[in-house]
Amino acid sequence: MNQSQFLQTLNFDPLRSPPLREIALRHQRATICGLLIESNDYCQCCGLGIHTQPISLKANIINLAFLGQGIPLFYNVTFLIILLTFILFLIFGLPTIIFNFLAKNCVEQTNIAYSIFSTQGCSKNCPLENDDFKQIQQLVSSSDCKLICGHYQELCLGTLLVKMSFSNKQLDNQLKLIQSLFVLGSVIFIKIYLVFIREKQRIIEAECDQELISPSDFTVMLNHLPEEDYNEKELANALEQYCQKIDKQNKYEVIKINIAYDIKSFVLKSREKIKLEKILQKEQKQYMKNQKYKRSKLEIEKIKLNLEQLKKELTDIEQEIENGSYRKTTSVAFITFQTKQQLQKIIQQTKLSYWEQLLLHVRRLIQNKDKRGFYFKNKLISIQRAPEPDDIFWENCGIENSIKIKRKFISWLVVVILLGISFATLYGLENLQNKYLSNDLDFITKTSISLSKSLIITIVDALIYYFITLLANHERHVTKTHQDTSVAQKLCCVQFVNSCFLLLLIHLIIAGQDGDFMEKSKFAIQKQGGVADDLLFVCCMNALFTPFTAFFNPVYFIKKLQQIFIETNKNLNQLEANKLFEGPQVLLYDQYAFVYKTTWITLFLAPLTPICIFINWIGLSLYYWIQKYLLLRRNSKPPFQSSHLDREMITLLDLSPILLAGIQFWIDEIYVSNYLSHSINIGTLVIAGLELIFPSYRIHQILYKNQLDDVENQRYSDVHFRFPTDYDRTNPLTSEQATQEFIKKKFQQVNGSLTFARHSRKHSTKRSLRQYVLKGIQDVNINKSRIKILKKKLQTAYKLKLFQNVQIQQETNYKESDHEDSINTFNFPIYQRAPNYNFSRVINQFPNYSQYNSDLTNRSSSISSTRQLNAQKYQLTTKRTSQIQSFRIQLQ
C-alpha cells in the first residue's frame, strides 16, 4: 500500500449517512467479476482493484479459473450434460417419438364409438358393430360393456402430445420391444459417457491446479477419531502403518498433522461475556444520562457476578492453552502428505462403493474389521480429501454428534412436513378431479388442473429451497464443503421427489383403491390429466420457469430501485450502501441442484414422454447461458470456489441410469409386454444397478490408470511457501505460532543469513482465539465480515509480496517499488482472498467506528513493522511516519 492509498483509506468513513453514490459505484465496480488490470485505483472499503476488463460470454471456461476450480468445473459439467441430453434425444428420444407417433393406438377424435358414448351415453349403446368399438375393446382389454363404460373416458385421446408418448403404442408389442432395446443401449451409453465426464472434469481440474495449487492437494481429513484420546505422534504412526499395509509398493510420508481442538466452550463463553459487557455499557450510559439504571440493582449485580465467573473460567482455559496443557482433541484431524500422488493413492484405496460401505458397516456391527477400513484405537475412521483451509468451521468440530443428529433430524422433519403438505394438496386435487368432476370436464379444464398441479409443485419447491438453505446453517457442519454438498444433494433429491415421485404415488394410490391395481394404473397413466400429462407439465415448468426467474430476479430489481434513492436515505450508512450496490451472490449448490435434478427428471420421464428430453435440453441450454451472463455481467465476484462440491455431486449423476431403467421396467409391467421385452428390461435394470457395486469412478480408474498415475509429482515442502493459507494457519489454536513460523521460514528463504525479528509467542494463541471470537457468527448475510477478514489477508499478502520481490526492489528506486507494491497489494489473485460463509450468529454485527479505527491502527502498525524486513529499503519516510503517529494520537 503506498502513501496516497493509505491516506485515502484514512479518509474513508464507513458510517457516513447519507452515503455517497460515487463510493458505492466504485465498490460495485470492484466487486464485479472481471480480469484485473494494473492500476492504483481501488475500493477504499475492501481493497479490491476497480479497473477490471470484462470477460466475453464466449470465453473459454478455463479463463474463469481465477475464481477457483469450482466455476470452470460447474460450467464444464453443465455443458457436458447438455451435450448428453442432446445426444440422448437423437439416439433415443427422436426415434421413440417417431415410433410412438406411427403406432396410432390411442382413440382419435373421429372415433365413432367414442363420440356416441360421449354424447348419447355408453350403457344403452354398447356394444357397437364397427372397428372403432373394437379398438376401444382392445384398449380396455375386455369385451364386457360394464367395464368398457366404466373406463372409456380414461382412455388416451389422440392429441399431439399423447401421440408422442408411450401410451400411443401400448398395444404394439414389437414397438415396445424396440423401445426396450433403445433403453438398454441408452443406459450403456450413459454409463460410458459418465466415465467420459469424469475424465473431462479431471483434465479441467488439472489445468486449474497448475496455477491454483492449494494445501488441499496434499491433505486428507480424518473423521470419527476418539475424542481427547490421541496425539499427533500416535495418529501419524497409525496412519503410516495403515498406508503401508494397503499399498506396500509405495512409501507414504506424513508431513504435518493438524488436530481440530474443541474450542466450543471458549467461544460460547467469550461471546456470552461480550454480550454481558455490552449490557453493562448500555446501563452505564443510561445512568450517566438519567442518573438511574434501566434494570434493577439486583439484576445488575447478578450480571456482574456472571461476568466475573465467565472471566475466571475463560482465564483458566487461556492458561491451559498458553501452558500447552489444553488437549481437548475432537474427532477431526487434517493429515498432510508429501506429494499429490500419495494423497491420490490413499483416496483411491479408501473410497468405497455403496455395496462395500454396507458390508463394512455390517462387519462393524458383528465386531469384525474390514481390511480396507482404517481403525484407530478400535474405531473406524473416515478418510476423505480435505476441503480448503478457509472452508473449515473450527468451532463446529467440537459439537457433539448427538446435537448434530438432533439438528439434522429437525431439518429432515421440516422437509417431510413440506412434502406432506404437497402430497395432501395434490392428493385432494386429484381426488376431487376423479370422483366429482371427471364426467363434466373438457380438455381445457383438465389441462388447467394439470397446470395447477405443476404450479403447486413449483411453490412447494421454493419453500423446500428456503427451509433447506435456512436450516443448513444450524446443522453445524464441520466444513463449508460439507454444508454446500448437503444442501445441494437435499435440494436435488427432495425436489425430485416432490416434482415426480409424489405425483406418481398419488395416482397409484387412487388407482389401487378399488378394482385391479395394474388395470387401474394403466388408465391412470394414459387418461387426460393423468400421470403422463401431469409429469409433462411439471417438466415444462421446471425447464423453463427456473431459468426465467433466475434472469428476472425480483430481489435484484428491487435493489436497483433502492439504489436510485441512496443519497437521500439517512437511515443508510456507507457500508450498507456499498452492500446494496453489490450484485447477487453466486450459489453453486443451487445451480448444481437444478442441473442434476433436471437430469434426473429427463431420464425418469424419457420412456413415458420422450419429448421431455428435448424440453429439458432447451431448459438446460437457457440456464447455462443465463447463469454465465449473470456471473460475468451482474453477480458479484464469488469467493474462491474449490472442486470439492463438484467431486461430491457427480456421484448423484452416476445414479441417473437407474431411474431410466427403473421407469422403463415399471411401464412395461403396467402395459404387459412380451417375455423378451421383460427380460431385456431386467437386464437393463441390472446393468444400471451395477453402479451400487462397481461404480463409475472405479471404471474411470481402470480405463485412465496411466493418466491418473501421471500426476505432477510436486512436493509439499517445495511449494508450501506459495500457499496464502494452510490448515495450521487457520486453526485458532495454532494460527499465531504457525503464521510466525511461516513468515520466519519465508524470510530466511529470501534473505538467507539476515535475522528475522520474531514476535513473542506470549499470549499469541490467546490473541488468535479472541480474534476468532470477535470474527462473529452469521446467518443472514455471508459478506458482512468480509471487510475485516480481507484487511487481515491484505496485511499478510503485503508482507509476503515484500519477501518475494525484495531482490528486485533492491535494484529499483523507492518510487517504483512503491508503485509496484501497490499493484501487488491490491491486485493479488482472487484465490488469496478469504471466502466468507454463513455462520449461525452475529457478534458485533454492525460496524462501530472505534473498531474500525482499531483496524486502521493495526494496519498502520503492520506498515511500520515492515521496517524490520530491510531497514535500508523499507523504512517509512519521515513524513509518513509523522502522519501515522498523529493518526494514533487522534485515535487515543
Sequence and secondary structure as in RCSB ss.txt:
>XXXX:A:sequence
MNQSQFLQTLNFDPLRSPPLREIALRHQRATICGLLIESNDYCQCCGLGIHTQPISLKANIINLAFLGQGIPLFY
NVTFLIILLTFILFLIFGLPTIIFNFLAKNCVEQTNIAYSIFSTQGCSKNCPLENDDFKQIQQLVSSSDCKLICG
HYQELCLGTLLVKMSFSNKQLDNQLKLIQSLFVLGSVIFIKIYLVFIREKQRIIEAECDQELISPSDFTVMLNHL
PEEDYNEKELANALEQYCQKIDKQNKYEVIKINIAYDIKSFVLKSREKIKLEKILQKEQKQYMKNQKYKRSKLEI
EKIKLNLEQLKKELTDIEQEIENGSYRKTTSVAFITFQTKQQLQKIIQQTKLSYWEQLLLHVRRLIQNKDKRGFY
FKNKLISIQRAPEPDDIFWENCGIENSIKIKRKFISWLVVVILLGISFATLYGLENLQNKYLSNDLDFITKTSIS
LSKSLIITIVDALIYYFITLLANHERHVTKTHQDTSVAQKLCCVQFVNSCFLLLLIHLIIAGQDGDFMEKSKFAI
QKQGGVADDLLFVCCMNALFTPFTAFFNPVYFIKKLQQIFIETNKNLNQLEANKLFEGPQVLLYDQYAFVYKTTW
ITLFLAPLTPICIFINWIGLSLYYWIQKYLLLRRNSKPPFQSSHLDREMITLLDLSPILLAGIQFWIDEIYVSNY
LSHSINIGTLVIAGLELIFPSYRIHQILYKNQLDDVENQRYSDVHFRFPTDYDRTNPLTSEQATQEFIKKKFQQV
NGSLTFARHSRKHSTKRSLRQYVLKGIQDVNINKSRIKILKKKLQTAYKLKLFQNVQIQQETNYKESDHEDSINT
FNFPIYQRAPNYNFSRVINQFPNYSQYNSDLTNRSSSISSTRQLNAQKYQLTTKRTSQIQSFRIQLQ
>XXXX:A:secstr
  HHHHHHHHH  TT SS  HHHHHHHHHHHBS EE S S B TTT  B  EE   TTS GGGGGGG THHHHHH
HHHHHHHHHHHHHIIIIIHHHHHHHHHH  SB TT HHHHHHHHH STTT S  SHHHHHHHHHHT   HHHHHH
HGGGS B  HHHHTSGGGGTT HHHHHHHHHHHHHHHHHHHHHHHHHHHHHHHHHHHHHTT   GGGSEEEEES 
 TTS  HHHHHHHHHHHHHHH TTS   EEEEEEEE  HHHHHHHHHHHHHHHHHHHHHHHHHHHSS SS HHHH
HHHHHHHHHHHHHHHHHHHHHHHT    EEEEEEEEESBHHHHHHHHHHH   HHHHHHHHHHHHTT   TTSEE
ETTEEEEEEE   GGGB GGGGGS HHHHHHHHHHHHHHHHHHHHHHHHHHHHHHHHHHHTSTTT  HHHHHHHH
HHHHHHHHHHHHHHHHHHHHHHTTS  SBHHHHHHHHHHHHHHHHHIIIIIHHHHHHHHHHTSSS HHHHHHHHH
HSTTSHHHHHHHHHHIIIIIHHHHHHS HHHHHHHHHHTTGGG TT  HHHHHHHHS     HHHHHHHHHHHHH
HHHHHTTT THHHHHHHHHHHHHHHHHHHIIIIISB      SHHHHHHHHHHHTHHHHHHHHHHHHHHHTT  H
HHHHHHHHHHHHHHGGGTS HHHHHHHHTHHHHH     BHHHHGGG S  HHHHSTTTHHHHHHHHHHHHHHHH
HTT        TTHHHHHHHHHHHH   SS TTTTHHHHHHHHHHHHHHHHHHHTHHHHTTS HHHHHHHHHHHH
HS  GGGS      S  SS S  HHHHHHHHHHHHHHHHHGGGT HHHH   HHHHHHHHHHHHHH 
